Amino acid sequence: MPRIIIKSKRGSLILIGILSFYQIVSAAAPAYAMHIMEGFLPVGWAVFWWIVALPFFVLGLRSLTRITQAKPELKLLLALAGAFTFVLSALKMPSVTGSCSHPTGTGLGAVLFGPLAMSVLGSLVLLFQALLLAHGGLTTLGANAFSMAIVGPFVAFWIYRLVMPTGKQRLAIFLAAAIADLMTYLVTSVQLALAFPTTTGGIVASFAKFAGIFAITQVPLAISEGLLTVLVWNWLANYGRQELETLNLIKSENG
């Protein structure tokens, strides 16, 4: 029987406490989330990003099928990765510019299951948020999925792989989560700049404008997301060790 999550009441309470504290701190005031809102993108760009994102979603479905068929005991851990992304990306932190930013939560799942699996989990999270929380939208789902559910997880996965040879796993996880968060916003800024270039400076000036809106809040937010991801990883290492050993992410205590 899987030991994940339900094995320790104390461990579950610790994780709930961490996430609750993070939500209180991050949701300081009502604001619209950074997901590109419904109808904001021109039709051509909305269709373009849907076309770009769909192949990754299809490949992600195949990846999830292989994971669940080969290792069905990991289904609860998959659900945890999706829930972690949903909770963090639903949080909102107002910016001094009058807009707001939010964490993404995709780094943990990318480290656990790879970026293709997270392309599906992240896209489903964005879909539910668009339908239930009015974060983002259906026409802009392709663009939001590309930045948060595709680019972010791929960046997290490769950052983790690049840092792991140093033997500092927690540093690798921190950097993977933090840099994936930042890259999501950089890609979103590129998407907005392409759709709305300025009349004077073009795409470059537009990118600087959009990226600057979120820079002040997003850098410390990315750092805090990295730290929280490390805390959740430590919790998993203690209470879901068997699953991490199955994924070859930590060594067996008997090996």
N, C-alpha and C positions, 0 to 999 in steps of 0.2 A: 504494500500500500504506500502511495506517495506520502512523504513526511512534510511536504511543503505547506506553509502557512498555518494549517490547523494544528500542527504538532505542539506548538507552544503558545499558550494564552498570553504569557508575559511578552513573548516576541511580537505577537500581533498587536498588543496594546502599545508597545514601543513604536512600531511602524505607524499606527494610527495617530499617535501623538505627534510624530514628526511631520506627517502630512497635514494634520490639522493646524499645527503651528505655522507651517509654510503657507497654507491657504490664508490664514489670518493676516500674516505679514504682507503677502503679495496683493491681496484684494483690499487695498486701502480705501478705495472709493469706486463707485460704479463707473464703467467706461466701456467703450467698444473695443473688442479684441483686435489684434493685428491682422488676423486672417482677412484677406481681401474680401470685401463685402459683396453681397449679391448685386449683380447688375453694374458693378463698378467698372469692369473691364469692357472694352469694345468687343463686339461679337467675334471678330476675327481672331483676336488674341485669346479669348476664352476658349474657342474651338481649338486653336493651336495647342494650348497647354493640356487640354483633354487628350488630344492625339498623342502628345509626348508622354503623358503619364500612363496611359492605358497599357502599353507593352510591359512596363514595370509591374503593374498590378497583376497582369496575367502570369508573368514569371513568378511573382510573389505567391500567387495561389498554388502554383506547382511546388514551390519551396515549402509552403505550409503543409501541403498534402504529404510530401516526403517526410517531413519532420513528425507529423502526427501518426503516420502509418508505421514508421520505423521505431519511434519512441513515444508511444501513447501516454506514457507516464509524465510527459512534459506539457500536457495540455493545460494544467493549472498554472504552470509557470508562464505559458503563452498568454493566458488570461490576465495574469498579474502584469505582464509587460504592457498589454493593451490598456489596462486600467490605470497604470502609472502614467502613460502618455495622455490618457483622457483627462485625468485630474490636473496634471501640471499644465497642459495646454489650454485648459478652461479657466485658469487663474488669470487675473488682470492686474497690471501695475501701471497706474497713471504716470505719464511722462510730464516733465516740466514744459514740454512744447504744447500740451493740450491733447495729445494723442495718448496711446498707451502701448505697452509691450506685454509679453507673457512668455513663460518658459515653454519648451516643446516636449520634453520627456521622451524623446526618441532614442537617445544615446544608450540607455540601458538595454532596450530590446535589440538594438543593432549589435551590441556586444554579445548578447545571449544567443540570438538566433540568426544574425546576419541581416544585411540591409534589405534583401528582397522580401523576407518575411515582414519586416517593418513597413514596407511599402503598402502592404495590405492592411495591417493593423492601424497604421497611421491614417490611411485613407478612410477606413471605417470610422475611426475616431472623428475625423473631420466631417464625415457625412452625418453622424449623430449630432455633432455640435451645431451643424447648419440647420438640422431639422428641429432639434430640441431646445437649443440655447440661442439661436439666431446669431451664431458666430460664423462668419464666412457666408457661403451660399452654394447653391447647386451649380449655377453657371460658372462660378469661379473655383469650383472644387478641383478641377484639373490643375490650375495654377497653384492653389494652396497645397495640394498633394505633392506636386513636384518639388516645392521648396521645403516643406516640413517632413513629408513621408518618404521622399526619395533622396534628395540631395543631403539632407541632414543625416539620415542613417548611413548613407554611403561614406560620408565624411567621418562620422563617428567610428565606423568599422575600420577604416584604414588608419585613422589616428591611433586607435587601439593596437592595431597590428604593428605599426611603426614604433610605438613606444614600448611594447611588451618585451622586445629583446633586451632591454635594460634591466628586466627583472622587477620593475616597480609597477605592479599591477594596479594598485589604487591610483597612482599618478596617471596611468594610461586611461583608466575609467574616468577620472576627473577631466582630463583634457578632451577625451572623446565626447563627453556630454556637453562640456562648455563650448568647444569649438563648433560642434554640430548646431548648437543653439545660435551662435553668431552667424554661421554660414546660411542658416535658414533665412535670417533677416537680410543678409546681403543679397541672396537670390531673389527674395521678394522685392527688394529695392530695384534690382535689375529688371524684374518683370514689370514693375510700375513705370520705370524709366523708359522701357521699350514702348509701352502703351501710351505714355504721356510725355514725350520729349518737349523740352521748352523751346520757345520760338527763337531764343537768342543763343543758348549754349547747347541745345540738342540733348541727346541721350546722356552724355557725361554730366552736364549740369543738372539734369533731372535726377540722375542717380545720386549725386551728391546731396541734393535736397531731400530725397526720400530717406537715404541712409542716415543723414544727420538728424532726422526727426526722432529716430529711435536709439541713436548711439549712446546718449547720456544714460538712459535706463537699461539698455540691453547688455552693456558690458558687465556691470555688477550683477545683473540678473543671471547672465550666463555663468558667472563664477558661483553664484549661490546654487544654481541648478547642478553644476558639477559636484559641489560639496554634498548636496542632498542625494545625488546618485551614488556617491561613494558610501554614504550612510546606509542606503537601501542595499547596496552590494554587501556591506558588512553583515547586515541582517540576514541576507540570503546565505552568506557563507556559514552562518551559525545555525540557521533553522531550515535551510534548503540545500544542505551540502550534497546530498545524494544526487540532486538534479544537476548541480554545477559539475559534479564529477562525471555524470552522464554526458554532459556537453564538453568534457575535457577542458573546462575552464579553471579548475583547481585540481590538485593532485589528490588521489585517494589516500585516506589516512592509513590504509593497509599497504599502499604501494610505495 
